[in-house]
Amino acid sequence: MPSFDMVIKGGTVIDGLRTPRFKADVAIKDGNIAQIGSIDASEGTEAVDASGRVVAPGFVDLHTHYDSQVFWDPWCTMSGWHGVTSVVIGNCGFGFAPCRPRIRTGDVDGVAQRGGAAQDDARRDAVGLGDVPRVPRQRRRTPKGVNMMSLVPLAPLYAYVVGVDKAKEQRASDEELEKMCQLIVEAMEAGGCGWSSQILGDIGNMQRDFDGTPMVTDQMTEREVVAFSRALRAIGRARPRSPARWRPRRSSPGRAAGRSSGTRSV
């Protein structure tokens, strides 16, 4: 009786431990690597000839925009074609939820543009992604060829709670900021792995909104960043950061100061 579910024969192993590559067989049992070395093919229920190929752990792609694409492309092309087995979506503050139906099209178009997605398909597949908990539930039901985690994108939170135009000009009130923090906690409890934002300010910003103005998160202030970080700390999901990392940048008159560090994930 075979000892393993699968034996991968004759491949070049790169194990991710910074050791030199080496030729070896790899045995798999119950979804885990059970043995590496010289293993007879008869010891596996299935044998795979990996001669001339690299056998390595799957890669993790931390910055993707497959938020819509995953609903019709389970392999998350192109990541899945290149050995990526885990992706993180919701980057740069872009995403679908929470979102009111009347503004959902704009959010979907933004994500579709950055992900190279067909906008009609994106709109179709984003139907029903209105509230925070519903999104991870729908993703879990969707067949996937890669593992997936999601950041909590802040742009939809601003649009949902404050309104895009108001948030760009006046930022969020204390009450609105508290509501956004509550939604972040709700999203984290539904499976989020942190929050994300694009904070490029105004001057020199090369990734603007559809109307040429900075994105709603581009003008985030220290007050907002700290509030969102404290929301994560309240549920034990924050990591310490030095205040010295904060570097406000100059923005145009009438605009709040932004950050110089580009996109941010916490």
N, C-alpha and C positions, 0 to 999 in steps of 0.2 A: 504494500500500500504506500503510495507517495507520501512523503513527509511534508511537502510544501504545496501550496496552491499553484505557484508559478516559479519557474527558474529562468532567469534572464542570462543567456550564455554568451560569453566571449566579448563583452562590451568593454569600452574604456571607461573606468569609473572616475568621476570627479565628484568627491564627496562633500565639497563645501567647507572642509576643515582646513583649507590652505595647505594641504599636503599635495605632493606631486601626483598627477594622474597615474592610474595603474590598471592593468588588465585583470579582470576578475569576473566571476559569476555572482549573481545576486538572487537570493531566494526570498519569495514573498509568501507569507502565511497570515490569513485573517486581516489582510490589508496593511500589514506591517512588514518591514524588512526583518527577516528572521536570521539570515546568514549571508556573509560575504566571503568569497574565497573560491576554491575549486569544488564545484558541485556538479554531480552527474545529472544530466537532463532527465533521467528516469526517476529522480527524486521529486519531480514536480508533476502535478496533474496536467499542467500546460508548460511547454518549453518555448521560449522566444529566442531566436537567433539575433543577437545584437552585434554581430561582427561588423567592424567598421563604423560603429555608432558610439555615441557618448551616452553613458548611463549616469544621470545626475538627479539630485533633488529638484523638485519643481521650483520655478522662480516665482517670486511675489512681486507683482506690479502695483506699487503703492499709489500711482497717480494715473487714473483712468477716468473716462467719461462714458462708461457703458450703461448709464442709468436707464436709458431707453432701449438701447441696442440689445440688451440681454433678453428682452421679451420676444425677439424674433431671431436672435443669433446666440444660441446657448454657448458657443465656443468663444464668444467675445473676440472676434477677429479684429485685429491681428494678434492680440496677446496669446490666445490659445494655440496659435500656429507655431509659436516660438518657445515652447517649453514653459510658458507661464501657467501655473496651476492655481494661483490665488490672485484675485484683484481687489483693489479698494476703489469704490466709487464715491460720488458725492464730493469730489474735489473742487477747489477754487470757489467754494460757496455756491456752486450751481446744482440745482436739483428740482424735484417736483413737489415736495410736500413740506409744510402744509400749503395748500393752494386753493383759492376759491375758483369755482368753475369759470367765471367770467374773465379771469386773468391767466388761466392755465395754459392757453395757447402760446402766450408770450414766453412763459417759462420753458415750455416744451421746445419751442423754436430755438431758444438760447442753448439748451443742452444738445439738441440735434445738430446745431451748427458746429459746436465744439467737438462733438463725437463723430462728425462725418455721417450722421444718420439722415435717412430720408424723412423729411418733416411730416409728410402725410402718415408714414408708419409710426413715427414718434407720437403724433397726436392720437392715433388710434390706440396705441398700446398704453398710453398714459391715462386713458379714461378710467375713472374710479380711484386715481391716486390722490385723493383730496386731503386726507388727514394723515397725521404722522404714523400711527400704528399700522394703518392699512398697507403702506408701502412695503415694509419688510415682510408682512404676511403674504402679499402677492408675489414678491420675489421668491420666497421660500416655496411657493406652489409652482413656480416656473422651472421647468427642467433646465439644468445648467451643466456645462461641461467643465466648469472651473469653480473653485471655491470663491465666495464673495463676502466682503464686509463693506459696510457703508459708513462714511462720515455723515454728520448732520450738517447739511449746507445752510449757511446763514441767509443767503439772498432770499429764498422763499419765506423765511421767518420775517424778514423786514417787510416784504410785500404783503404778507398775511396780516401782520399785527399793526404796522405803521402805515403802509402804503408806500410805493416806490418813490413817488415825487416828493412826498413829505419827508421821507427818510433821507433823501439826498440833500434837501435844503436845510432841514431843522434837526435831523437825527431823532432818536426816540426819547420820549418822556420817561420819567422814572417808572410810571405805571406800565408803559409799553415795554420798557426794558425788562421789568419783572415778569410780564407775560411771556416774553421771548425766552427768558431763562426757564420758565416752567415748561415750555414746549421743548427746549433742549433736553431737560431732564426726562420728559415723557419719551422723546425719541431715543435717548440713551437706554432707557429701560426696555424699549422695544427692540433693541439690538444694535444701536449705533456704537461706533468705536471712537468717537471724538467729534469735534465740530471743525468745519473748514470755512475759509474765507479768502477772497482775493482782496488785498489791501495795497493798491498801487498808487493811491493819491490821484492827483489831477495832472500835474506837470510830468511829462515823459511817459504817461500811461499809454501803452500800445495795445491794450485789450479793453476796449470801451463797450458801452451798451449800444443797442441798435441805433440810438439817436445821436451818438457821438459823445454823450456825456459819460463821466465815470460810472462804473457799476455801483449799485446801491451800497455795497460793502467797501468800496474803495476809500471812502471818507471816514471809516470807523475811527473812533477816538479811543484813547487809553481807557476812559470810563467804561466803554462798551466791552472792550477786550477783557478787562478785569472782571466785569460782571459775568460774562459768559464763562470765564475760567473758574470763577467762584461757584458757578452752578455745577460744574464738573467736580470740583472739590467737595461740594456738599454731598455728593453720592459716591465719594471715594474714587473718582476716576481722573483726577488731575495729577500732574507731576510738577514738582517745584521748578520755578524759573526765576532767574535773577532779574530784578527790576532794571538792571543795566542793559538788558536786551532790547528794551523799548527805545526806538529811534524815530521820533516824529519827523516827518519831512515837510518841507514848505509846500503849500498848495495855493491855488489861485485865490484872489480876494473873495470873501463871502463863503468860502468853503472851510469845513473843519479839517484839521490836520490828519493826514493818513500815515501809513507805515511805509518804510522803504524796503521792507523785506519781501515784498511780493506776496505770493499766495501763502496761506498759513493754515496749518492743520494742528489741532490740539486734541 
